[in-house]
Amino acid sequence: MEKVYLKYNDETLYKKTVECDFGPAWPMIIIGAFYPLSKHDLKHFLLIIITQISLCVLFFIFIKDIIVIPICIGMILLVNLLFALNYNMIIIEKLLKLGYVPMDYNTSDKLIKKGIYFKLQ
């Protein structure tokens, strides 16, 4: 997986350089909400769990047949896929809003090509 490096913009405060994964978080398709939890991101863990439970409850309410179980499993995997495709970009955008900037030209170039870096300035 590709990495991008962000540093804090303020020279008066010292904060460590942050190494972020760039691109889809493919392990998230299988382990789902536990991927953000492994990164100590409780907010996204709860968001994914609540979304998955809500979808399954809705399907159990409206479909009263055994077919609802494979549908729920499919919906859980779909939610995992959608979050996996966007999770790392969400984290990078959050860090940029907090005052971090790209550390080098390669990082800046990757973020500009994704449309993230100029969008937040």
C-alpha positions in Angstrom: 0.0 0.0 0.0 1.3 3.5 -0.8 2.1 5.9 1.9 1.9 9.7 2.2 3.6 11.8 4.8 2.1 14.8 6.4 3.9 17.3 8.8 2.3 19.9 11.0 2.4 23.4 9.6 3.2 25.4 12.7 6.9 25.6 13.6 6.2 26.7 17.2 4.6 23.4 18.0 6.3 20.1 17.5 4.2 17.3 16.3 5.5 14.1 14.8 5.3 13.5 11.1 2.3 11.4 10.2 2.5 8.4 7.9 -0.9 7.8 6.2 -2.0 4.9 4.0 -3.0 6.2 0.5 -5.7 4.5 -1.5 -8.3 2.0 -0.6 -8.0 0.2 2.7 -8.5 -3.4 1.3 -8.2 -5.2 4.7 -11.4 -3.3 5.7 -13.5 -5.4 3.3 -12.9 -8.5 5.4 -12.5 -7.1 8.9 -14.9 -4.2 8.5 -15.4 -1.9 11.4 -12.4 -3.5 13.3 -10.0 -1.8 10.9 -10.7 1.7 12.2 -10.8 0.3 15.7 -7.2 -1.0 15.2 -6.3 2.5 14.2 -7.9 3.8 17.4 -10.7 5.6 15.4 -13.7 5.0 17.6 -15.9 7.4 15.6 -15.7 5.5 12.3 -15.9 2.2 14.1 -19.2 3.2 15.6 -20.4 4.7 12.3 -19.8 1.5 10.4 -21.3 -0.8 13.1 -24.4 1.4 13.3 -24.8 1.4 9.5 -24.4 -2.4 9.2 -26.8 -3.1 12.1 -29.4 -0.6 10.8 -29.4 -2.2 7.3 -29.8 -5.7 8.7 -32.6 -4.6 11.0 -34.4 -3.0 8.1 -34.1 -6.1 6.0 -35.3 -8.3 8.9 -38.3 -6.1 9.3 -39.4 -6.0 5.7 -38.3 -9.5 4.5 -39.7 -12.4 6.6 -37.9 -15.2 4.8 -34.6 -17.1 5.2 -33.2 -15.3 2.2 -32.7 -12.2 4.5 -29.5 -13.8 6.0 -27.5 -13.8 2.7 -28.9 -10.3 1.9 -27.7 -9.0 5.2 -24.2 -10.6 4.7 -24.1 -9.0 1.2 -25.1 -5.6 2.6 -22.4 -5.9 5.3 -19.8 -6.6 2.7 -21.1 -3.7 0.5 -20.8 -1.3 3.5 -17.3 -2.6 4.1 -16.4 -2.1 0.5 -17.7 1.5 0.4 -15.9 2.5 3.5 -12.7 0.7 2.4 -12.6 2.8 -0.8 -12.9 6.1 1.1 -11.5 5.6 4.6 -7.9 6.6 4.0 -8.9 9.7 2.1 -11.3 10.7 4.9 -8.4 10.5 7.4 -6.0 12.4 5.2 -8.6 15.2 4.7 -9.2 15.4 8.5 -5.4 15.8 9.1 -5.2 18.5 6.4 -8.0 20.4 8.1 -6.2 20.1 11.4 -3.2 22.0 10.0 -1.0 19.3 8.5 0.6 19.8 5.1 2.3 17.4 2.7 5.9 16.7 3.6 7.4 16.4 0.2 6.6 16.9 -3.5 5.5 13.3 -4.1 2.9 13.5 -1.3 1.7 16.8 -2.6 1.5 15.5 -6.1 -0.5 12.4 -5.1 -3.0 14.6 -3.1 -3.4 17.1 -5.9 -4.1 14.3 -8.4 -6.8 12.9 -6.1 -8.3 16.4 -5.8 -7.8 16.6 -2.0 -5.0 19.1 -1.4 -6.4 22.2 -3.2 -10.0 21.5 -2.2 -9.1 22.1 1.4 -7.0 25.3 1.0 
